[in-house]
Amino acid sequence: MGNLFSEKIRALRKERKLSQAAVGEQVGMSMRGYQDLELGAKPTFDNLLRIADFYDVSVDWLMDRTDDPHAHR
């Protein structure tokens, strides 16, 4: 999951022209914690859910289990 997850959340953040600090704050993480996820760290279950909700995409898409970003929402 690590690499594709990292690429997807980085692309989503850049699409929205947000900083890592801004997203971290919105999902209840430190900027460093969010930055680590973009660098390949694995998210906790809670962080994964909050990030999916924030970007309005499915967890399955973030985890590369489907090509549909809104599957199972």
C-alpha positions as CSV (number, residue, x, y, z in Angstrom):
1,M,0.0,0.0,0.0
2,G,2.7,2.5,1.0
3,N,3.9,3.8,-2.3
4,L,0.6,4.1,-4.2
5,F,-1.1,5.5,-1.1
6,S,1.6,8.1,-0.7
7,E,1.3,9.1,-4.4
8,K,-2.5,9.3,-4.2
9,I,-2.6,11.5,-1.1
10,R,0.2,13.8,-2.5
11,A,-1.7,14.2,-5.8
12,L,-5.0,14.9,-4.0
13,R,-3.4,17.5,-1.8
14,K,-1.7,19.2,-4.8
15,E,-4.9,19.2,-6.8
16,R,-6.5,21.2,-4.1
17,K,-3.5,23.4,-3.7
18,L,-3.2,22.7,0.0
19,S,-0.1,22.5,2.2
20,Q,0.8,19.4,4.2
21,A,0.3,21.5,7.4
22,A,-3.3,22.4,6.3
23,V,-4.3,18.8,5.5
24,G,-2.6,17.5,8.7
25,E,-4.6,20.0,10.7
26,Q,-7.9,19.1,9.0
27,V,-7.4,15.4,9.6
28,G,-6.1,15.7,13.2
29,M,-2.4,15.1,12.5
30,S,0.8,17.0,12.8
31,M,2.3,18.4,9.6
32,R,5.2,16.0,10.2
33,G,2.9,13.0,10.6
34,Y,1.1,13.8,7.4
35,Q,4.4,14.5,5.6
36,D,5.6,11.0,6.7
37,L,2.5,9.5,5.0
38,E,3.4,11.2,1.8
39,L,6.9,9.9,2.1
40,G,5.7,6.3,2.4
41,A,4.8,5.7,6.1
42,K,1.8,3.4,6.6
43,P,-1.3,5.2,8.0
44,T,-3.1,4.0,11.1
45,F,-6.6,2.8,10.5
46,D,-8.1,6.0,12.1
47,N,-5.9,8.3,9.9
48,L,-6.8,6.3,6.8
49,L,-10.5,6.9,7.5
50,R,-10.0,10.6,8.3
51,I,-8.0,11.1,5.1
52,A,-10.5,9.3,3.0
53,D,-13.3,11.4,4.5
54,F,-11.4,14.6,4.0
55,Y,-10.7,14.0,0.3
56,D,-14.1,12.4,-0.2
57,V,-12.6,9.2,-1.6
58,S,-13.0,5.6,-0.6
59,V,-10.5,3.7,1.6
60,D,-10.5,0.9,-1.0
61,W,-9.3,3.4,-3.7
62,L,-6.6,4.9,-1.4
63,M,-5.4,1.3,-0.7
64,D,-5.4,0.5,-4.5
65,R,-8.1,-2.1,-4.1
66,T,-10.3,-0.4,-6.8
67,D,-9.9,2.1,-9.6
68,D,-13.0,3.9,-8.6
69,P,-12.2,6.7,-6.1
70,H,-15.9,6.6,-4.9
71,A,-16.4,2.9,-4.6
72,H,-18.2,1.8,-1.5
73,R,-18.9,5.3,-0.3
